[in-house]
Amino acid sequence: MREVPASEFAKNFGLYHKVVQREPVAVLSHGRPSGYFISTLEFEELQRLRARAGRSRGLEDLSAAEIEEMLNTRMSPEHDHLNRLLDQE
């Protein structure tokens, strides 16, 4: 990740607009990051990850009954070869 002082970033925005297509740019104020300039693709990926994180649950969020149900879940018969892999563990 490239780091650049805010004044340099402001003066040469066009250059950093190109750089950010290859790597994020940390914009520094008094030697500390005050923000990050990232590509559109990276921003969209971040948005997707945030949306997915809101729908996920940790094991600690599940009840004992939910965990038991998941442990006993089987795939449909056409996937018996995969079910057998689960039985090997």
Residue frames as qw, qx, qy, qz and C-alpha x, y, z in Angstrom:
[[0.000, 0.893, 0.451, 0.000, 0.00, 0.00, 0.00],
 [0.402, 0.395, -0.019, 0.826, 1.33, 3.38, -0.92],
 [0.298, -0.745, -0.422, 0.422, 1.29, 6.18, 1.66],
 [0.334, 0.444, 0.201, 0.807, 1.19, 9.83, 0.65],
 [0.081, -0.307, -0.399, 0.860, 0.79, 13.14, 2.53],
 [0.290, 0.712, 0.600, -0.221, -2.61, 14.78, 2.03],
 [0.112, 0.802, -0.143, -0.569, -1.04, 17.83, 0.37],
 [0.098, -0.332, 0.801, 0.488, 0.75, 15.61, -2.17],
 [0.278, 0.364, 0.888, 0.030, -2.43, 13.62, -2.76],
 [0.251, 0.801, 0.368, -0.399, -4.44, 16.81, -3.42],
 [0.060, 0.719, -0.386, -0.574, -1.82, 18.23, -5.81],
 [0.150, 0.340, -0.837, -0.401, -1.46, 15.00, -7.78],
 [0.692, 0.117, 0.501, -0.506, -4.92, 13.46, -7.63],
 [0.755, 0.496, -0.248, -0.349, -4.71, 12.34, -11.28],
 [0.312, 0.480, -0.813, 0.104, -1.56, 10.33, -10.57],
 [0.249, -0.133, 0.844, -0.456, -3.08, 8.64, -7.51],
 [0.756, 0.274, 0.152, -0.575, -6.27, 7.95, -9.43],
 [0.711, 0.444, -0.524, -0.150, -4.11, 5.73, -11.66],
 [0.107, 0.397, -0.840, 0.354, -2.09, 4.25, -8.78],
 [0.543, -0.086, 0.570, -0.611, -5.22, 3.17, -6.92],
 [0.845, 0.266, -0.225, -0.406, -6.14, 0.85, -9.79],
 [0.662, 0.321, -0.655, 0.171, -3.12, -1.25, -8.72],
 [0.492, -0.171, -0.674, 0.524, -2.98, -0.68, -4.97],
 [0.281, -0.871, -0.404, 0.001, -4.75, 1.28, -2.21],
 [0.334, 0.483, -0.199, 0.784, -3.36, 4.66, -1.21],
 [0.452, -0.636, -0.492, 0.385, -3.21, 5.76, 2.44],
 [0.140, 0.767, 0.064, 0.623, -3.63, 9.53, 2.70],
 [0.596, -0.284, -0.473, 0.584, -1.60, 10.86, 5.63],
 [0.119, -0.879, -0.058, -0.458, -2.17, 13.91, 7.79],
 [0.305, -0.776, 0.469, -0.291, 0.71, 14.75, 10.14],
 [0.122, 0.435, -0.892, 0.031, 2.22, 11.34, 9.40],
 [0.371, 0.097, 0.857, -0.343, -0.90, 9.37, 10.31],
 [0.014, 0.292, 0.812, 0.505, -3.51, 7.84, 7.99],
 [0.291, 0.232, 0.314, -0.874, -6.56, 10.07, 7.74],
 [0.766, 0.389, 0.190, -0.474, -8.24, 8.08, 4.99],
 [0.490, -0.140, 0.782, 0.359, -7.73, 5.54, 2.25],
 [0.517, 0.515, -0.245, -0.638, -8.25, 5.89, -1.47],
 [0.500, -0.046, 0.860, 0.084, -9.30, 2.57, -3.01],
 [0.117, 0.033, -0.696, -0.708, -10.48, 1.44, -6.42],
 [0.657, -0.042, -0.077, -0.749, -14.13, 1.01, -7.29],
 [0.752, 0.040, -0.644, -0.134, -13.63, -2.77, -7.46],
 [0.348, 0.049, -0.745, 0.567, -12.18, -2.88, -3.94],
 [0.311, -0.057, 0.315, -0.895, -14.99, -0.69, -2.60],
 [0.746, -0.014, -0.311, -0.589, -17.65, -2.92, -4.18],
 [0.657, 0.033, -0.738, 0.147, -15.99, -6.01, -2.70],
 [0.084, 0.070, -0.616, 0.780, -15.95, -4.34, 0.71],
 [0.539, -0.046, 0.058, -0.839, -19.67, -3.58, 0.37],
 [0.782, 0.008, -0.543, -0.305, -20.39, -7.23, -0.55],
 [0.489, 0.056, -0.757, 0.430, -18.40, -8.48, 2.44],
 [0.159, -0.075, 0.449, -0.876, -20.20, -6.10, 4.79],
 [0.688, -0.035, -0.170, -0.705, -23.59, -7.21, 3.48],
 [0.759, 0.030, -0.648, -0.054, -22.67, -10.87, 3.87],
 [0.270, 0.131, -0.707, 0.640, -21.28, -10.34, 7.37],
 [0.414, -0.129, 0.248, -0.866, -24.63, -8.96, 8.47],
 [0.836, -0.010, -0.249, -0.488, -26.31, -12.21, 7.48],
 [0.638, 0.186, -0.724, 0.187, -23.80, -14.59, 9.02],
 [0.685, -0.644, 0.086, -0.329, -23.99, -16.02, 12.51],
 [0.129, 0.541, -0.793, 0.250, -21.28, -17.38, 14.73],
 [0.538, -0.118, -0.834, 0.026, -21.45, -20.75, 16.39],
 [0.132, -0.144, -0.645, 0.739, -22.00, -19.00, 19.71],
 [0.383, 0.072, -0.007, -0.921, -25.21, -17.49, 18.27],
 [0.607, -0.041, -0.663, -0.437, -26.78, -20.91, 17.64],
 [0.729, -0.379, 0.318, -0.473, -28.86, -22.91, 20.06],
 [0.373, -0.294, 0.880, 0.004, -27.93, -26.49, 20.93],
 [0.679, 0.410, 0.575, -0.201, -30.95, -27.67, 18.91],
 [0.513, 0.815, -0.129, -0.237, -29.81, -25.75, 15.83],
 [0.018, -0.650, 0.753, 0.106, -26.31, -27.20, 16.10],
 [0.530, -0.030, 0.841, -0.108, -27.69, -30.72, 16.50],
 [0.674, 0.610, 0.331, -0.254, -29.95, -30.23, 13.48],
 [0.360, 0.816, -0.401, -0.207, -27.01, -29.09, 11.37],
 [0.230, -0.471, 0.851, 0.019, -24.91, -32.06, 12.48],
 [0.544, 0.170, 0.813, -0.122, -27.67, -34.46, 11.42],
 [0.533, 0.672, -0.017, -0.514, -28.37, -32.82, 8.06],
 [0.617, -0.025, 0.697, 0.364, -27.85, -35.00, 5.00],
 [0.201, 0.383, -0.423, -0.796, -27.64, -34.12, 1.34],
 [0.819, 0.267, 0.050, -0.506, -30.12, -35.57, -1.13],
 [0.902, -0.068, 0.423, 0.058, -29.50, -39.16, -2.34],
 [0.735, 0.645, -0.007, 0.207, -27.82, -38.12, -5.58],
 [0.142, 0.803, -0.450, 0.364, -25.01, -36.81, -3.40],
 [0.914, -0.403, -0.001, -0.053, -24.52, -39.96, -1.35],
 [0.796, 0.250, -0.197, 0.515, -20.86, -40.06, -2.37],
 [0.090, 0.598, -0.253, 0.755, -20.44, -36.73, -0.56],
 [0.717, -0.557, 0.041, -0.418, -22.48, -37.92, 2.42],
 [0.953, -0.096, -0.183, 0.221, -20.02, -40.81, 2.75],
 [0.466, 0.460, -0.285, 0.700, -17.17, -38.30, 2.99],
 [0.355, -0.623, 0.185, -0.672, -18.93, -36.68, 5.95],
 [0.918, -0.344, -0.071, -0.182, -19.30, -40.07, 7.61],
 [0.812, 0.232, -0.327, 0.424, -15.53, -40.63, 7.47],
 [0.089, 0.640, -0.329, 0.689, -14.80, -37.78, 9.88]]
